[in-house]
Amino acid sequence: MQHIDSLIKESQRLNPLSLGEYSIFSVPLMTHVMPKDHAFSDGAMVPKGTTISVATPRAHLNGDRYEYLLQFDGFRYVKLKEQCAVVAYDVKLEDMGVRPADRWIAANCLPNPTAQVLFKKRTAI
């Protein structure tokens, strides 16, 4: 599951669900309606019901955080996370290294629903 999670995260890092994330014509994608009043450490208040937005490109396209930040690497997050456990399956995209084309519905970018993710059970060592 770590590999699938990594594929999804990397896909969304480079191809957000909305044009809003990287478009100069709209607000960032990641928004949240505050469920209760919130006080920041500097005393600033955000009342319940306020919609806040986060500029995710600053984090997702940060060269200090990601090596080869504009290159799709489906296992980027697996590589970033130190793993000790043995994985029982090999997981890869059908055409490794090439992200399947997106599907667009109006201003919404969706992952390709026909993309193939391949699993192969590893043999015992």
C-alpha atoms as one frame of an Amber mdcrd trajectory, in Angstrom:
protein
   0.000   0.000   0.000   2.950   2.347   0.529   3.689   2.213  -3.185   0.106
   2.999  -4.180   0.027   5.827  -1.649   3.267   7.188  -3.113   1.910   6.990
  -6.687  -1.230   8.904  -5.690   0.671  11.554  -3.715   3.146  12.148  -6.538
   0.351  12.318  -9.090  -1.478  14.931  -7.037   1.733  16.852  -6.284   2.299
  17.457 -10.004  -1.301  17.278 -11.246  -3.753  18.755  -8.754  -7.472  18.063
  -8.957  -8.210  21.600 -10.132  -6.728  24.239 -12.396  -6.947  26.489  -9.374
  -3.781  25.152  -7.848  -1.274  26.358 -10.439  -3.331  28.835 -12.413  -2.614
  32.539 -12.074  -6.314  33.145 -12.727  -7.748  31.449  -9.654  -7.094  30.673
  -5.989  -5.132  27.664  -4.714  -6.936  24.349  -4.649  -6.510  23.469  -1.010
  -9.286  25.163   0.926 -10.879  24.445   4.281 -13.875  25.823   6.142 -12.974
  26.357   9.785 -15.194  24.118  11.966 -14.566  26.314  15.045 -12.865  29.561
  16.045  -9.065  29.330  15.916  -6.459  31.559  17.561  -2.946  31.583  16.104
   0.108  31.965  18.347   0.427  35.644  17.353  -3.148  36.308  18.524  -4.756
  36.457  15.075  -8.265  34.950  15.088 -10.037  32.982  12.372 -13.754  32.683
  13.152 -15.793  29.525  12.668 -17.157  29.255   9.114 -14.259  31.166   7.513
 -12.870  29.591   4.347  -9.081  29.510   4.327  -6.808  28.585   1.400  -3.279
  27.244   1.312  -0.910  27.979  -1.567   0.228  24.395  -2.109   2.604  25.074
  -5.051   5.056  26.620  -2.601   5.343  23.243  -0.863   4.795  20.944  -3.840
   7.300  22.677  -6.112   9.993  23.398  -3.540  13.469  22.611  -4.896  14.872
  22.426  -1.367  12.415  19.667  -0.529  12.299  17.612  -3.723  15.097  16.477
  -6.013  14.058  16.721  -9.689  10.864  18.417  -8.592   9.236  18.640 -12.030
   9.937  15.010 -12.938   7.254  12.423 -12.153   8.579   9.746  -9.774   5.783
   7.479  -8.616   7.871   6.110  -5.762   9.243   9.460  -4.573   7.495   9.205
  -1.212   8.570   5.602  -0.657  12.156   6.686  -1.275  11.795   9.657   1.067
  10.492   7.483   3.869  12.983   5.158   5.442  11.531   1.685   5.337  12.684
  -1.374   7.256   9.774  -3.698   6.505   9.984  -6.159   3.619   7.416  -5.468
   0.895   5.608  -8.598  -0.352   4.688  -7.146  -3.779   6.412  -5.296  -6.589
   4.236  -2.422  -7.807   4.722  -0.400 -10.978   2.863   1.603 -13.580   2.120
  -0.190 -16.833   4.485   2.182 -18.665   7.032   2.875 -15.924   8.312   6.448
 -15.765   5.400   7.837 -17.783   2.433   9.232 -15.913  -0.889   8.281 -17.549
  -2.658  11.211 -19.229  -5.161  13.146 -17.136  -8.897  13.350 -17.748 -10.369
  16.857 -17.664 -13.955  17.695 -16.754 -14.431  21.465 -16.982 -11.736  22.933
 -14.673 -11.197  19.667 -12.805  -8.241  17.438 -13.533  -8.831  13.778 -12.671
  -6.406  10.856 -12.618  -6.792   8.574 -15.610  -9.403   5.957 -14.616  -8.088
   3.475 -17.191  -4.452   3.636 -16.050  -2.961   0.284 -15.108  -1.028  -0.296
 -11.891   0.653  -3.692 -11.941   1.265  -5.924  -8.895   3.523  -8.969  -8.725
   3.936 -11.082  -5.610   7.576 -11.394  -4.681   9.054 -14.826  -4.283  10.645
 -15.745  -0.961  14.332 -14.894  -0.734
